[in-house]
Amino acid sequence: MPYGDLCQLSDVTAWLQSGQNPFPATDDALLGRLITAASRFIESWLGRQIAAADWVEIRDGNGGQRLAFGNFPVTAVLSLSIDGLAIPPSLPGDGFGAGYVFSPTELALRGYVFTRRAQNVIVTYTAGYAAVPADIAQACIELVCQRYRERTRIGEVSKALMSGETVTFSQKDMSDSIKTLLSQYRIAAPVVGFARMPAPTASDPATLAAAL
């Protein structure tokens, strides 16, 4: 599966299959493009990347000792500085000494504060999933299949049947059921005092993939 794609071609064709015969391979290239496009659409809607990667955040200090990460789940904090001062990790064996600790969603300080100043906090961390969560993968599968079926009626809002009935087609970008699967992963970045960008460090899978 290409880096960044949120589901596999075999799972999409299995979802499209009807009856006993496997779904034909004639549209595999088209489905592959749809998988990549749907994956990018989902990540744009979520406001985040799903695959594990390294990130740099530049934040306004809030005067307190806690700061929510702009991405999750965080698995490692690589560096933290406040006003240009490097903050060390608070090691578990030093009696809760000064430094930082973190959870998958939050950074916390001991013996320091995030001094209230614009763009004075810089944190580099690893966040994301080593494997795509099952509900995100399923949402991507269903969205790809929706786009695949819709290509036969591009621009149509409704269609009259031979029986005299009229079928109306949904104009939503994605169904409510797909949104339900994805909503728990959606994040809202702070409106002010926030900048996030990829960090091209050695542990970033995207960087490693690009080098191959």
N, C-alpha and C positions, 0 to 999 in steps of 0.2 A: 504494500500500500504506500503510495507516495507520501512524503513528509507533509503533514498538515491536513491530509484528507481525513475525514471523520467517520468514514465507513468503508467497507470493502465491496468490490464489484460483485463477488459471489453472493454476498448477503442481499444486494439490490436485486440481482436476477432471481434469487430464491423468493423474494417478496413479490416480484412481478409474475412469477410462474403461476399458471392456472392449469389444473389437470395433472396428469402423470408425467407428461413430457417436459424435460428441462427447457428453460427459456432459451431461445436461440441466441447464438453468439454474434449474430450479424450486426447488432447495435452496441457491441462492447466499447468501441472507441467513443461513441456518442455518450454512453452512460459514464464512461471515465471522465469526460469533460464536465458532465453534469454533477458528478460527485465532487470534483474540485470546486466548481462554481457554487454549489450548495454549501460546501464546507466554509468557503469564504463568506457567504451570505450569513450563515449562522454565527460565525465568529464576529462579524460586524454587528449583528443584532445583539449579541451578548456583550459587546464592548471589550472582548478579551480573546486571547489565544488559548486553546485547550492544551496543546502539546507542551510538555515541560521545556522551559527555556530560561535564560538569564535576563534580568531586567534591571534597569537603572531608573530610580524615581528621584525627582528633585521636588522637594516639598517645602511649604511654609511651616516653620516651627509654630506650634500652638500653645506654648507655655506650659504644657503638661508633660506627662511621662508615658503616654500611650499614643500610638499612631496606627491607624488601620492601613493595611497594604492595599494597593490599587489592583492587585491580582491575587488569586488564591487557587489551590492551597500552596502555601510557601513551605518548601522543604529545607531550604538553607539560606542563611544571610551571609553574604560574601564580604560585605564591608558596610560601615556606617560612619558618617562624619556629620558633625554639627558645628557650624561656624568654622569649618576648616579643621576642626579637631577630630582625629580618629577615635572612635569609641570602641573599646574592646568588648568581646562577649563576656557575660557574667558566668564564670565557670561554676558548675554545681558543687565542686569540692572546696571552694574558697569561702564558705560561710555567707553565701549570697552577696558577694562583693560587687563593687560598682561595675557597671557595664550594661549590655543589653541582653534581653531574652526575647523569644518570639514564639508565637503559636502559628498555625496555618493561616490565620487571618490578621494577626496583630503583632506590632512591635512594641515592646515595653522597656523602659529604662529603670535602672537602679543606681542611685547616686548622681544622676544627671537629669537634665530636663531638655525638652525640645524648645530652646529659647525662642521667644516670639519674635520672629524676623522673617522677611520674605526670602524664599528660595535658599534657605540656609541649611536644609537637611538633605543629604544625599545618601541614599541607601541602594545597594546592589544586592539582588537576591535571586534565588531560583524558585520558580513557581510553575504550576501546571501539573498535568497528569502524564505518567509514563505510558499508560494505555488509555484510550478513549473510553470514558464511562459508558456503560451499556445504554442508558437512556438517551445520551447525546447521539450515540451511533444509530439508535433506532429512529430518532428524530430526523437525522440526515438521510437515512434509507427512505423514510416516508416522503420527505421533501423531494428527493431525487425522482422517486416514482411519480409524484404529483407533477413535477415539471415534464417528465417524459410523456405522460398521458396528455398533458395540456398542449403539447406541440401540434396535435392534430386539430386543434380548435383555437388557434392563436387569434386573439381579438374578439372572439365570440362571447357574447353575454348570455344568449339563450338560443335554443334550437327547437324548431317545430318538428314533431314526430309524425309518422304516417298515420298514427292512431288519432291525431288531432290534439294530442297533449303537447305541452311545451316544457322543455327542460331548461332550468336556469343554472348557469355555472357560477361558482364562487369566484370573486375577483380579489380575494385576500392573497397577500404575499405568501402566507402559510396558514395552515388550519389551526383552530383553537387547540386541538389535541397535541399538535407539534409544539405550540407555545407552552403548553402545560409541561411537557417533557423538559423543555429548555429553561423555563423561568427560574428555577432554583440556582442556575449557574450564571445568571445575568448580574452584572455589576454596574454600579453607577459611580464613576470616578468623581472625586471632589470637584466642585465647579471652579474654585479658585485655588491658587497656590499649589498646582499639581502639574507635573510633566512626567510622562513615562515613555521609555524608549528601550529597544532591545540592547542588551549588553553583549558585545561579541567576545565572550570569554571562552575558555577552553571547554567548559562543560555545557555550552549551548548546542543542542542537537542541530539546530538550523545551520549554525556556522560549520559544524563538522560535516553535515550533509552537502553543503555548498563546496566544500573542499575536495569532495570525492570526485 
